[in-house]
Amino acid sequence: MSDTPPPAPTTASLAITAGIAFLGLVFAAEALLSPDGSWVTIVVGAVIAVVYGVRTVLAIRRRRAAKEG
């Protein structure tokens, strides 16, 4: 295995992961505010938002590290 770091994420991939995180947040909020919203729907939306939010933050850090050298 080589010690080269993975390539920096593209702007498009950052936008996609951030968009999925936002949609998960909207999904959870809609279920939370709906009178017939299921707790499963709320949890699934929250998990999607957290997982993709973390992926976005890590990708931004990788991108900054790649720019700095």
Buried (B, 14 or more C-beta within 10 A) or exposed (E): EEEEEEEBBEEEBBEBBBEBBBBBBEBBBEBEEEEEBEEEBBEBBBEBBBBBBEBBEEBBEBBEEEEEE
